[in-house]
Amino acid sequence: MKNTIIIDTGFFLALANKKDKFHQSATKLFQSLVNQNEFITTWCVATETCYFLQDNLIKRSPKSFSG
């Protein structure tokens, strides 16, 4: 029987951002758990994660200049 693990925003953000100080440990943990467990989250976490990922992409995007 598989265990169910609830994933929160911080874990998703650490997985997605290679510059995050927890990226490497989150990646290793996820890889060690992925085959023996199932992961769940909530719509609130999914929404919050998307917001932070989008915000991060906007901050890193080049600014357009008009002449």
mmCIF file as Biopython writes it, N, C-alpha, C and O atoms, coordinates in Angstrom:
data_model
#
loop_
_atom_site.group_PDB
_atom_site.id
_atom_site.type_symbol
_atom_site.label_atom_id
_atom_site.label_alt_id
_atom_site.label_comp_id
_atom_site.label_asym_id
_atom_site.label_entity_id
_atom_site.label_seq_id
_atom_site.pdbx_PDB_ins_code
_atom_site.Cartn_x
_atom_site.Cartn_y
_atom_site.Cartn_z
_atom_site.occupancy
_atom_site.B_iso_or_equiv
_atom_site.auth_seq_id
_atom_site.auth_asym_id
_atom_site.pdbx_PDB_model_num
ATOM 1   N N  . MET A ? 1  ? 0.834  -1.187 0.000   1.0 0.0 1  A 1 
ATOM 2   C CA . MET A ? 1  ? 0.000  0.000  0.000   1.0 0.0 1  A 1 
ATOM 3   C C  . MET A ? 1  ? 0.882  1.254  0.000   1.0 0.0 1  A 1 
ATOM 4   O O  . MET A ? 1  ? 1.856  1.342  0.748   1.0 0.0 1  A 1 
ATOM 5   N N  . LYS A ? 2  ? 0.532  2.197  -0.830  1.0 0.0 2  A 1 
ATOM 6   C CA . LYS A ? 2  ? 1.298  3.440  -0.930  1.0 0.0 2  A 1 
ATOM 7   C C  . LYS A ? 2  ? 0.873  4.425  0.152   1.0 0.0 2  A 1 
ATOM 8   O O  . LYS A ? 2  ? -0.292 4.483  0.544   1.0 0.0 2  A 1 
ATOM 9   N N  . ASN A ? 3  ? 1.842  5.192  0.620   1.0 0.0 3  A 1 
ATOM 10  C CA . ASN A ? 3  ? 1.554  6.289  1.535   1.0 0.0 3  A 1 
ATOM 11  C C  . ASN A ? 3  ? 1.128  7.502  0.719   1.0 0.0 3  A 1 
ATOM 12  O O  . ASN A ? 3  ? 1.519  7.652  -0.439  1.0 0.0 3  A 1 
ATOM 13  N N  . THR A ? 4  ? 0.327  8.361  1.330   1.0 0.0 4  A 1 
ATOM 14  C CA . THR A ? 4  ? -0.080 9.597  0.691   1.0 0.0 4  A 1 
ATOM 15  C C  . THR A ? 4  ? 0.669  10.748 1.349   1.0 0.0 4  A 1 
ATOM 16  O O  . THR A ? 4  ? 0.661  10.900 2.571   1.0 0.0 4  A 1 
ATOM 17  N N  . ILE A ? 5  ? 1.313  11.550 0.515   1.0 0.0 5  A 1 
ATOM 18  C CA . ILE A ? 5  ? 2.093  12.686 0.998   1.0 0.0 5  A 1 
ATOM 19  C C  . ILE A ? 5  ? 1.474  13.967 0.452   1.0 0.0 5  A 1 
ATOM 20  O O  . ILE A ? 5  ? 1.256  14.101 -0.752  1.0 0.0 5  A 1 
ATOM 21  N N  . ILE A ? 6  ? 1.194  14.902 1.351   1.0 0.0 6  A 1 
ATOM 22  C CA . ILE A ? 6  ? 0.630  16.188 0.954   1.0 0.0 6  A 1 
ATOM 23  C C  . ILE A ? 6  ? 1.786  17.143 0.667   1.0 0.0 6  A 1 
ATOM 24  O O  . ILE A ? 6  ? 2.669  17.334 1.503   1.0 0.0 6  A 1 
ATOM 25  N N  . ILE A ? 7  ? 1.767  17.739 -0.522  1.0 0.0 7  A 1 
ATOM 26  C CA . ILE A ? 7  ? 2.832  18.660 -0.925  1.0 0.0 7  A 1 
ATOM 27  C C  . ILE A ? 7  ? 2.326  20.092 -0.824  1.0 0.0 7  A 1 
ATOM 28  O O  . ILE A ? 7  ? 1.227  20.415 -1.275  1.0 0.0 7  A 1 
ATOM 29  N N  . ASP A ? 8  ? 3.157  20.947 -0.219  1.0 0.0 8  A 1 
ATOM 30  C CA . ASP A ? 8  ? 2.818  22.356 -0.060  1.0 0.0 8  A 1 
ATOM 31  C C  . ASP A ? 8  ? 3.621  23.201 -1.055  1.0 0.0 8  A 1 
ATOM 32  O O  . ASP A ? 8  ? 4.508  22.693 -1.743  1.0 0.0 8  A 1 
ATOM 33  N N  . THR A ? 9  ? 3.305  24.465 -1.118  1.0 0.0 9  A 1 
ATOM 34  C CA . THR A ? 9  ? 3.902  25.392 -2.082  1.0 0.0 9  A 1 
ATOM 35  C C  . THR A ? 9  ? 5.425  25.414 -2.021  1.0 0.0 9  A 1 
ATOM 36  O O  . THR A ? 9  ? 6.086  25.385 -3.060  1.0 0.0 9  A 1 
ATOM 37  N N  . GLY A ? 10 ? 5.978  25.465 -0.835  1.0 0.0 10 A 1 
ATOM 38  C CA . GLY A ? 10 ? 7.433  25.561 -0.690  1.0 0.0 10 A 1 
ATOM 39  C C  . GLY A ? 10 ? 8.171  24.422 -1.362  1.0 0.0 10 A 1 
ATOM 40  O O  . GLY A ? 10 ? 9.234  24.627 -1.948  1.0 0.0 10 A 1 
ATOM 41  N N  . PHE A ? 11 ? 7.617  23.230 -1.283  1.0 0.0 11 A 1 
ATOM 42  C CA . PHE A ? 11 ? 8.245  22.073 -1.911  1.0 0.0 11 A 1 
ATOM 43  C C  . PHE A ? 11 ? 8.203  22.203 -3.430  1.0 0.0 11 A 1 
ATOM 44  O O  . PHE A ? 11 ? 9.204  21.942 -4.097  1.0 0.0 11 A 1 
ATOM 45  N N  . PHE A ? 12 ? 7.059  22.600 -3.983  1.0 0.0 12 A 1 
ATOM 46  C CA . PHE A ? 12 ? 6.955  22.808 -5.430  1.0 0.0 12 A 1 
ATOM 47  C C  . PHE A ? 12 ? 7.934  23.880 -5.905  1.0 0.0 12 A 1 
ATOM 48  O O  . PHE A ? 12 ? 8.598  23.709 -6.927  1.0 0.0 12 A 1 
ATOM 49  N N  . LEU A ? 13 ? 8.021  24.978 -5.166  1.0 0.0 13 A 1 
ATOM 50  C CA . LEU A ? 13 ? 8.913  26.061 -5.564  1.0 0.0 13 A 1 
ATOM 51  C C  . LEU A ? 13 ? 10.370 25.621 -5.510  1.0 0.0 13 A 1 
ATOM 52  O O  . LEU A ? 13 ? 11.159 25.976 -6.385  1.0 0.0 13 A 1 
ATOM 53  N N  . ALA A ? 14 ? 10.726 24.860 -4.502  1.0 0.0 14 A 1 
ATOM 54  C CA . ALA A ? 14 ? 12.102 24.354 -4.408  1.0 0.0 14 A 1 
ATOM 55  C C  . ALA A ? 14 ? 12.420 23.412 -5.567  1.0 0.0 14 A 1 
ATOM 56  O O  . ALA A ? 14 ? 13.530 23.442 -6.097  1.0 0.0 14 A 1 
ATOM 57  N N  . LEU A ? 15 ? 11.469 22.583 -5.963  1.0 0.0 15 A 1 
ATOM 58  C CA . LEU A ? 15 ? 11.689 21.693 -7.106  1.0 0.0 15 A 1 
ATOM 59  C C  . LEU A ? 15 ? 11.865 22.485 -8.401  1.0 0.0 15 A 1 
ATOM 60  O O  . LEU A ? 15 ? 12.686 22.124 -9.245  1.0 0.0 15 A 1 
ATOM 61  N N  . ALA A ? 16 ? 11.113 23.543 -8.556  1.0 0.0 16 A 1 
ATOM 62  C CA . ALA A ? 16 ? 11.092 24.293 -9.815  1.0 0.0 16 A 1 
ATOM 63  C C  . ALA A ? 16 ? 12.264 25.256 -9.986  1.0 0.0 16 A 1 
ATOM 64  O O  . ALA A ? 16 ? 12.625 25.595 -11.113 1.0 0.0 16 A 1 
ATOM 65  N N  . ASN A ? 17 ? 12.853 25.695 -8.893  1.0 0.0 17 A 1 
ATOM 66  C CA . ASN A ? 17 ? 13.874 26.741 -8.957  1.0 0.0 17 A 1 
ATOM 67  C C  . ASN A ? 17 ? 15.237 26.178 -8.581  1.0 0.0 17 A 1 
ATOM 68  O O  . ASN A ? 17 ? 15.490 25.884 -7.413  1.0 0.0 17 A 1 
ATOM 69  N N  . LYS A ? 18 ? 16.119 26.027 -9.570  1.0 0.0 18 A 1 
ATOM 70  C CA . LYS A ? 18 ? 17.454 25.476 -9.329  1.0 0.0 18 A 1 
ATOM 71  C C  . LYS A ? 18 ? 18.300 26.362 -8.425  1.0 0.0 18 A 1 
ATOM 72  O O  . LYS A ? 18 ? 19.289 25.900 -7.856  1.0 0.0 18 A 1 
ATOM 73  N N  . LYS A ? 19 ? 17.924 27.628 -8.287  1.0 0.0 19 A 1 
ATOM 74  C CA . LYS A ? 19 ? 18.673 28.551 -7.419  1.0 0.0 19 A 1 
ATOM 75  C C  . LYS A ? 19 ? 18.165 28.540 -5.976  1.0 0.0 19 A 1 
ATOM 76  O O  . LYS A ? 19 ? 18.787 29.140 -5.100  1.0 0.0 19 A 1 
ATOM 77  N N  . ASP A ? 20 ? 17.057 27.874 -5.724  1.0 0.0 20 A 1 
ATOM 78  C CA . ASP A ? 20 ? 16.498 27.784 -4.373  1.0 0.0 20 A 1 
ATOM 79  C C  . ASP A ? 20 ? 17.458 26.991 -3.490  1.0 0.0 20 A 1 
ATOM 80  O O  . ASP A ? 20 ? 18.005 25.975 -3.919  1.0 0.0 20 A 1 
ATOM 81  N N  . LYS A ? 21 ? 17.661 27.453 -2.261  1.0 0.0 21 A 1 
ATOM 82  C CA . LYS A ? 21 ? 18.620 26.771 -1.385  1.0 0.0 21 A 1 
ATOM 83  C C  . LYS A ? 21 ? 18.178 25.352 -1.017  1.0 0.0 21 A 1 
ATOM 84  O O  . LYS A ? 21 ? 18.994 24.554 -0.556  1.0 0.0 21 A 1 
ATOM 85  N N  . PHE A ? 22 ? 16.900 25.030 -1.216  1.0 0.0 22 A 1 
ATOM 86  C CA . PHE A ? 22 ? 16.402 23.682 -0.909  1.0 0.0 22 A 1 
ATOM 87  C C  . PHE A ? 22 ? 16.187 22.838 -2.170  1.0 0.0 22 A 1 
ATOM 88  O O  . PHE A ? 22 ? 15.671 21.724 -2.078  1.0 0.0 22 A 1 
ATOM 89  N N  . HIS A ? 23 ? 16.569 23.344 -3.335  1.0 0.0 23 A 1 
ATOM 90  C CA . HIS A ? 23 ? 16.310 22.631 -4.595  1.0 0.0 23 A 1 
ATOM 91  C C  . HIS A ? 23 ? 16.921 21.229 -4.593  1.0 0.0 23 A 1 
ATOM 92  O O  . HIS A ? 23 ? 16.235 20.250 -4.889  1.0 0.0 23 A 1 
ATOM 93  N N  . GLN A ? 24 ? 18.184 21.136 -4.267  1.0 0.0 24 A 1 
ATOM 94  C CA . GLN A ? 24 ? 18.862 19.844 -4.332  1.0 0.0 24 A 1 
ATOM 95  C C  . GLN A ? 24 ? 18.251 18.838 -3.356  1.0 0.0 24 A 1 
ATOM 96  O O  . GLN A ? 24 ? 18.024 17.686 -3.726  1.0 0.0 24 A 1 
ATOM 97  N N  . SER A ? 25 ? 17.988 19.248 -2.139  1.0 0.0 25 A 1 
ATOM 98  C CA . SER A ? 25 ? 17.407 18.316 -1.162  1.0 0.0 25 A 1 
ATOM 99  C C  . SER A ? 25 ? 15.968 17.960 -1.532  1.0 0.0 25 A 1 
ATOM 100 O O  . SER A ? 25 ? 15.550 16.819 -1.333  1.0 0.0 25 A 1 
ATOM 101 N N  . ALA A ? 26 ? 15.206 18.909 -2.064  1.0 0.0 26 A 1 
ATOM 102 C CA . ALA A ? 26 ? 13.831 18.614 -2.488  1.0 0.0 26 A 1 
ATOM 103 C C  . ALA A ? 26 ? 13.829 17.634 -3.654  1.0 0.0 26 A 1 
ATOM 104 O O  . ALA A ? 26 ? 13.012 16.715 -3.695  1.0 0.0 26 A 1 
ATOM 105 N N  . THR A ? 27 ? 14.739 17.829 -4.598  1.0 0.0 27 A 1 
ATOM 106 C CA . THR A ? 27 ? 14.834 16.932 -5.746  1.0 0.0 27 A 1 
ATOM 107 C C  . THR A ? 27 ? 15.192 15.518 -5.312  1.0 0.0 27 A 1 
ATOM 108 O O  . THR A ? 27 ? 14.582 14.549 -5.764  1.0 0.0 27 A 1 
ATOM 109 N N  . LYS A ? 28 ? 16.178 15.404 -4.438  1.0 0.0 28 A 1 
ATOM 110 C CA . LYS A ? 28 ? 16.586 14.077 -3.943  1.0 0.0 28 A 1 
ATOM 111 C C  . LYS A ? 28 ? 15.451 13.406 -3.179  1.0 0.0 28 A 1 
ATOM 112 O O  . LYS A ? 28 ? 15.200 12.213 -3.351  1.0 0.0 28 A 1 
ATOM 113 N N  . LEU A ? 29 ? 14.770 14.172 -2.338  1.0 0.0 29 A 1 
ATOM 114 C CA . LEU A ? 29 ? 13.654 13.616 -1.571  1.0 0.0 29 A 1 
ATOM 115 C C  . LEU A ? 29 ? 12.539 13.149 -2.498  1.0 0.0 29 A 1 
ATOM 116 O O  . LEU A ? 29 ? 12.009 12.050 -2.332  1.0 0.0 29 A 1 
ATOM 117 N N  . PHE A ? 30 ? 12.186 13.978 -3.467  1.0 0.0 30 A 1 
ATOM 118 C CA . PHE A ? 30 ? 11.133 13.607 -4.412  1.0 0.0 30 A 1 
ATOM 119 C C  . PHE A ? 30 ? 11.506 12.331 -5.165  1.0 0.0 30 A 1 
ATOM 120 O O  . PHE A ? 30 ? 10.683 11.426 -5.297  1.0 0.0 30 A 1 
ATOM 121 N N  . GLN A ? 31 ? 12.735 12.256 -5.655  1.0 0.0 31 A 1 
ATOM 122 C CA . GLN A ? 31 ? 13.177 11.076 -6.402  1.0 0.0 31 A 1 
ATOM 123 C C  . GLN A ? 31 ? 13.158 9.814  -5.541  1.0 0.0 31 A 1 
ATOM 124 O O  . GLN A ? 31 ? 12.877 8.725  -6.041  1.0 0.0 31 A 1 
ATOM 125 N N  . SER A ? 32 ? 13.455 9.958  -4.262  1.0 0.0 32 A 1 
ATOM 126 C CA . SER A ? 32 ? 13.460 8.787  -3.385  1.0 0.0 32 A 1 
ATOM 127 C C  . SER A ? 32 ? 12.052 8.324  -3.012  1.0 0.0 32 A 1 
ATOM 128 O O  . SER A ? 32 ? 11.856 7.165  -2.646  1.0 0.0 32 A 1 
ATOM 129 N N  . LEU A ? 33 ? 11.078 9.221  -3.103  1.0 0.0 33 A 1 
ATOM 130 C CA . LEU A ? 33 ? 9.716  8.894  -2.678  1.0 0.0 33 A 1 
ATOM 131 C C  . LEU A ? 33 ? 8.750  8.612  -3.821  1.0 0.0 33 A 1 
ATOM 132 O O  . LEU A ? 33 ? 7.697  8.013  -3.601  1.0 0.0 33 A 1 
ATOM 133 N N  . VAL A ? 34 ? 9.085  9.029  -5.022  1.0 0.0 34 A 1 
ATOM 134 C CA . VAL A ? 34 ? 8.113  9.047  -6.112  1.0 0.0 34 A 1 
ATOM 135 C C  . VAL A ? 34 ? 7.551  7.669  -6.461  1.0 0.0 34 A 1 
ATOM 136 O O  . VAL A ? 34 ? 6.374  7.580  -6.810  1.0 0.0 34 A 1 
ATOM 137 N N  . ASN A ? 35 ? 8.311  6.626  -6.387  1.0 0.0 35 A 1 
ATOM 138 C CA . ASN A ? 35 ? 7.822  5.306  -6.798  1.0 0.0 35 A 1 
ATOM 139 C C  . ASN A ? 35 ? 7.031  4.566  -5.718  1.0 0.0 35 A 1 
ATOM 140 O O  . ASN A ? 35 ? 6.253  3.666  -6.034  1.0 0.0 35 A 1 
ATOM 141 N N  . GLN A ? 36 ? 7.217  4.931  -4.463  1.0 0.0 36 A 1 
ATOM 142 C CA . GLN A ? 36 ? 6.552  4.202  -3.389  1.0 0.0 36 A 1 
ATOM 143 C C  . GLN A ? 36 ? 5.382  4.954  -2.767  1.0 0.0 36 A 1 
ATOM 144 O O  . GLN A ? 36 ? 4.723  4.436  -1.866  1.0 0.0 36 A 1 
ATOM 145 N N  . ASN A ? 37 ? 5.122  6.155  -3.233  1.0 0.0 37 A 1 
ATOM 146 C CA . ASN A ? 37 ? 4.110  6.989  -2.594  1.0 0.0 37 A 1 
ATOM 147 C C  . ASN A ? 37 ? 3.257  7.703  -3.636  1.0 0.0 37 A 1 
ATOM 148 O O  . ASN A ? 37 ? 3.612  7.771  -4.813  1.0 0.0 37 A 1 
ATOM 149 N N  . GLU A ? 38 ? 2.128  8.230  -3.179  1.0 0.0 38 A 1 
ATOM 150 C CA . GLU A ? 38 ? 1.335  9.102  -4.040  1.0 0.0 38 A 1 
ATOM 151 C C  . GLU A ? 38 ? 1.336  10.483 -3.416  1.0 0.0 38 A 1 
ATOM 152 O O  . GLU A ? 38 ? 1.367  10.625 -2.193  1.0 0.0 38 A 1 
ATOM 153 N N  . PHE A ? 39 ? 1.301  11.488 -4.256  1.0 0.0 39 A 1 
ATOM 154 C CA . PHE A ? 39 ? 1.364  12.860 -3.803  1.0 0.0 39 A 1 
ATOM 155 C C  . PHE A ? 39 ? 0.045  13.552 -4.095  1.0 0.0 39 A 1 
ATOM 156 O O  . PHE A ? 39 ? -0.558 13.360 -5.151  1.0 0.0 39 A 1 
ATOM 157 N N  . ILE A ? 40 ? -0.387 14.354 -3.144  1.0 0.0 40 A 1 
ATOM 158 C CA . ILE A ? 40 ? -1.602 15.146 -3.328  1.0 0.0 40 A 1 
ATOM 159 C C  . ILE A ? 40 ? -1.318 16.582 -2.901  1.0 0.0 40 A 1 
ATOM 160 O O  . ILE A ? 40 ? -0.349 16.855 -2.192  1.0 0.0 40 A 1 
ATOM 161 N N  . THR A ? 41 ? -2.168 17.480 -3.339  1.0 0.0 41 A 1 
ATOM 162 C CA . THR A ? 41 ? -2.099 18.869 -2.906  1.0 0.0 41 A 1 
ATOM 163 C C  . THR A ? 41 ? -3.515 19.436 -2.977  1.0 0.0 41 A 1 
ATOM 164 O O  . THR A ? 41 ? -4.464 18.713 -3.283  1.0 0.0 41 A 1 
ATOM 165 N N  . THR A ? 42 ? -3.650 20.697 -2.701  1.0 0.0 42 A 1 
ATOM 166 C CA . THR A ? 42 ? -4.961 21.341 -2.754  1.0 0.0 42 A 1 
ATOM 167 C C  . THR A ? 42 ? -4.977 22.372 -3.883  1.0 0.0 42 A 1 
ATOM 168 O O  . THR A ? 42 ? -3.927 22.757 -4.398  1.0 0.0 42 A 1 
ATOM 169 N N  . TRP A ? 43 ? -6.162 22.807 -4.257  1.0 0.0 43 A 1 
ATOM 170 C CA . TRP A ? 43 ? -6.275 23.867 -5.256  1.0 0.0 43 A 1 
ATOM 171 C C  . TRP A ? 43 ? -5.622 25.141 -4.764  1.0 0.0 43 A 1 
ATOM 172 O O  . TRP A ? 43 ? -5.031 25.881 -5.550  1.0 0.0 43 A 1 
ATOM 173 N N  . CYS A ? 44 ? -5.722 25.402 -3.482  1.0 0.0 44 A 1 
ATOM 174 C CA . CYS A ? 44 ? -5.095 26.610 -2.926  1.0 0.0 44 A 1 
ATOM 175 C C  . CYS A ? 44 ? -3.583 26.580 -3.120  1.0 0.0 44 A 1 
ATOM 176 O O  . CYS A ? 44 ? -2.981 27.589 -3.488  1.0 0.0 44 A 1 
ATOM 177 N N  . VAL A ? 45 ? -2.975 25.434 -2.875  1.0 0.0 45 A 1 
ATOM 178 C CA . VAL A ? 45 ? -1.529 25.284 -3.063  1.0 0.0 45 A 1 
ATOM 179 C C  . VAL A ? 45 ? -1.172 25.407 -4.542  1.0 0.0 45 A 1 
ATOM 180 O O  . VAL A ? 45 ? -0.186 26.058 -4.887  1.0 0.0 45 A 1 
ATOM 181 N N  . ALA A ? 46 ? -1.962 24.790 -5.414  1.0 0.0 46 A 1 
ATOM 182 C CA . ALA A ? 46 ? -1.702 24.881 -6.856  1.0 0.0 46 A 1 
ATOM 183 C C  . ALA A ? 46 ? -1.777 26.338 -7.319  1.0 0.0 46 A 1 
ATOM 184 O O  . ALA A ? 46 ? -0.930 26.791 -8.089  1.0 0.0 46 A 1 
ATOM 185 N N  . THR A ? 47 ? -2.777 27.059 -6.854  1.0 0.0 47 A 1 
ATOM 186 C CA . THR A ? 47 ? -2.934 28.464 -7.222  1.0 0.0 47 A 1 
ATOM 187 C C  . THR A ? 47 ? -1.778 29.302 -6.700  1.0 0.0 47 A 1 
ATOM 188 O O  . THR A ? 47 ? -1.214 30.112 -7.434  1.0 0.0 47 A 1 
ATOM 189 N N  . GLU A ? 48 ? -1.427 29.111 -5.445  1.0 0.0 48 A 1 
ATOM 190 C CA . GLU A ? 48 ? -0.326 29.866 -4.841  1.0 0.0 48 A 1 
ATOM 191 C C  . GLU A ? 48 ? 0.999  29.571 -5.554  1.0 0.0 48 A 1 
ATOM 192 O O  . GLU A ? 48 ? 1.787  30.481 -5.812  1.0 0.0 48 A 1 
ATOM 193 N N  . THR A ? 49 ? 1.234  28.305 -5.867  1.0 0.0 49 A 1 
ATOM 194 C CA . THR A ? 49 ? 2.465  27.915 -6.565  1.0 0.0 49 A 1 
ATOM 195 C C  . THR A ? 49 ? 2.537  28.583 -7.933  1.0 0.0 49 A 1 
ATOM 196 O O  . THR A ? 49 ? 3.580  29.119 -8.308  1.0 0.0 49 A 1 
ATOM 197 N N  . CYS A ? 50 ? 1.450  28.554 -8.670  1.0 0.0 50 A 1 
ATOM 198 C CA . CYS A ? 50 ? 1.419  29.204 -9.993  1.0 0.0 50 A 1 
ATOM 199 C C  . CYS A ? 50 ? 1.664  30.701 -9.876  1.0 0.0 50 A 1 
ATOM 200 O O  . CYS A ? 50 ? 2.377  31.282 -10.695 1.0 0.0 50 A 1 
ATOM 201 N N  . TYR A ? 51 ? 1.083  31.321 -8.872  1.0 0.0 51 A 1 
ATOM 202 C CA . TYR A ? 51 ? 1.287  32.759 -8.659  1.0 0.0 51 A 1 
ATOM 203 C C  . TYR A ? 51 ? 2.768  33.067 -8.444  1.0 0.0 51 A 1 
ATOM 204 O O  . TYR A ? 51 ? 3.317  33.964 -9.082  1.0 0.0 51 A 1 
ATOM 205 N N  . PHE A ? 52 ? 3.413  32.320 -7.544  1.0 0.0 52 A 1 
ATOM 206 C CA . PHE A ? 52 ? 4.819  32.577 -7.254  1.0 0.0 52 A 1 
ATOM 207 C C  . PHE A ? 52 ? 5.722  32.255 -8.446  1.0 0.0 52 A 1 
ATOM 208 O O  . PHE A ? 52 ? 6.691  32.971 -8.696  1.0 0.0 52 A 1 
ATOM 209 N N  . LEU A ? 53 ? 5.417  31.199 -9.171  1.0 0.0 53 A 1 
ATOM 210 C CA . LEU A ? 53 ? 6.214  30.866 -10.357 1.0 0.0 53 A 1 
ATOM 211 C C  . LEU A ? 53 ? 6.059  31.949 -11.423 1.0 0.0 53 A 1 
ATOM 212 O O  . LEU A ? 53 ? 7.042  32.351 -12.045 1.0 0.0 53 A 1 
ATOM 213 N N  . GLN A ? 54 ? 4.841  32.419 -11.634 1.0 0.0 54 A 1 
ATOM 214 C CA . GLN A ? 54 ? 4.596  33.482 -12.613 1.0 0.0 54 A 1 
ATOM 215 C C  . GLN A ? 54 ? 5.299  34.763 -12.181 1.0 0.0 54 A 1 
ATOM 216 O O  . GLN A ? 54 ? 5.935  35.425 -13.000 1.0 0.0 54 A 1 
ATOM 217 N N  . ASP A ? 55 ? 5.191  35.114 -10.919 1.0 0.0 55 A 1 
ATOM 218 C CA . ASP A ? 55 ? 5.822  36.322 -10.395 1.0 0.0 55 A 1 
ATOM 219 C C  . ASP A ? 55 ? 7.334  36.257 -10.592 1.0 0.0 55 A 1 
ATOM 220 O O  . ASP A ? 55 ? 7.957  37.253 -10.958 1.0 0.0 55 A 1 
ATOM 221 N N  . ASN A ? 56 ? 7.919  35.096 -10.354 1.0 0.0 56 A 1 
ATOM 222 C CA . ASN A ? 56 ? 9.360  34.904 -10.522 1.0 0.0 56 A 1 
ATOM 223 C C  . ASN A ? 56 ? 9.758  35.046 -11.986 1.0 0.0 56 A 1 
ATOM 224 O O  . ASN A ? 56 ? 10.792 35.641 -12.289 1.0 0.0 56 A 1 
ATOM 225 N N  . LEU A ? 57 ? 8.953  34.510 -12.892 1.0 0.0 57 A 1 
ATOM 226 C CA . LEU A ? 57 ? 9.252  34.629 -14.319 1.0 0.0 57 A 1 
ATOM 227 C C  . LEU A ? 57 ? 9.174  36.074 -14.790 1.0 0.0 57 A 1 
ATOM 228 O O  . LEU A ? 57 ? 9.995  36.513 -15.596 1.0 0.0 57 A 1 
ATOM 229 N N  . ILE A ? 58 ? 8.193  36.809 -14.293 1.0 0.0 58 A 1 
ATOM 230 C CA . ILE A ? 58 ? 8.040  38.216 -14.676 1.0 0.0 58 A 1 
ATOM 231 C C  . ILE A ? 58 ? 9.245  39.023 -14.202 1.0 0.0 58 A 1 
ATOM 232 O O  . ILE A ? 58 ? 9.748  39.873 -14.936 1.0 0.0 58 A 1 
ATOM 233 N N  . LYS A ? 59 ? 9.708  38.766 -12.986 1.0 0.0 59 A 1 
ATOM 234 C CA . LYS A ? 59 ? 10.854 39.497 -12.445 1.0 0.0 59 A 1 
ATOM 235 C C  . LYS A ? 59 ? 12.126 39.208 -13.228 1.0 0.0 59 A 1 
ATOM 236 O O  . LYS A ? 59 ? 12.995 40.074 -13.331 1.0 0.0 59 A 1 
ATOM 237 N N  . ARG A ? 60 ? 12.249 38.002 -13.783 1.0 0.0 60 A 1 
ATOM 238 C CA . ARG A ? 60 ? 13.458 37.631 -14.520 1.0 0.0 60 A 1 
ATOM 239 C C  . ARG A ? 60 ? 13.395 37.971 -16.001 1.0 0.0 60 A 1 
ATOM 240 O O  . ARG A ? 60 ? 14.407 37.893 -16.698 1.0 0.0 60 A 1 
ATOM 241 N N  . SER A ? 61 ? 12.220 38.347 -16.490 1.0 0.0 61 A 1 
ATOM 242 C CA . SER A ? 61 ? 12.085 38.626 -17.922 1.0 0.0 61 A 1 
ATOM 243 C C  . SER A ? 61 ? 12.718 39.973 -18.248 1.0 0.0 61 A 1 
ATOM 244 O O  . SER A ? 61 ? 12.701 40.893 -17.430 1.0 0.0 61 A 1 
ATOM 245 N N  . PRO A ? 62 ? 13.275 40.079 -19.450 1.0 0.0 62 A 1 
ATOM 246 C CA . PRO A ? 62 ? 13.868 41.365 -19.844 1.0 0.0 62 A 1 
ATOM 247 C C  . PRO A ? 62 ? 12.809 42.453 -19.936 1.0 0.0 62 A 1 
ATOM 248 O O  . PRO A ? 62 ? 11.682 42.208 -20.368 1.0 0.0 62 A 1 
ATOM 249 N N  . LYS A ? 63 ? 13.175 43.622 -19.535 1.0 0.0 63 A 1 
ATOM 250 C CA . LYS A ? 63 ? 12.260 44.767 -19.617 1.0 0.0 63 A 1 
ATOM 251 C C  . LYS A ? 63 ? 12.291 45.314 -21.044 1.0 0.0 63 A 1 
ATOM 252 O O  . LYS A ? 63 ? 13.349 45.389 -21.669 1.0 0.0 63 A 1 
ATOM 253 N N  . SER A ? 64 ? 11.135 45.689 -21.540 1.0 0.0 64 A 1 
ATOM 254 C CA . SER A ? 64 ? 11.087 46.274 -22.890 1.0 0.0 64 A 1 
ATOM 255 C C  . SER A ? 64 ? 11.277 47.786 -22.778 1.0 0.0 64 A 1 
ATOM 256 O O  . SER A ? 64 ? 10.811 48.424 -21.834 1.0 0.0 64 A 1 
ATOM 257 N N  . PHE A ? 65 ? 11.953 48.318 -23.740 1.0 0.0 65 A 1 
ATOM 258 C CA . PHE A ? 65 ? 12.211 49.763 -23.749 1.0 0.0 65 A 1 
ATOM 259 C C  . PHE A ? 65 ? 11.512 50.367 -24.966 1.0 0.0 65 A 1 
ATOM 260 O O  . PHE A ? 65 ? 11.571 49.821 -26.068 1.0 0.0 65 A 1 
ATOM 261 N N  . SER A ? 66 ? 10.875 51.461 -24.753 1.0 0.0 66 A 1 
ATOM 262 C CA . SER A ? 66 ? 10.263 52.164 -25.894 1.0 0.0 66 A 1 
ATOM 263 C C  . SER A ? 66 ? 11.044 53.458 -26.101 1.0 0.0 66 A 1 
ATOM 264 O O  . SER A ? 66 ? 11.443 54.133 -25.152 1.0 0.0 66 A 1 
ATOM 265 N N  . GLY A ? 67 ? 11.246 53.776 -27.378 1.0 0.0 67 A 1 
ATOM 266 C CA . GLY A ? 67 ? 12.123 54.840 -27.747 1.0 0.0 67 A 1 
ATOM 267 C C  . GLY A ? 67 ? 11.650 56.204 -27.589 1.0 0.0 67 A 1 
ATOM 268 O O  . GLY A ? 67 ? 12.377 57.149 -27.896 1.0 0.0 67 A 1 
#
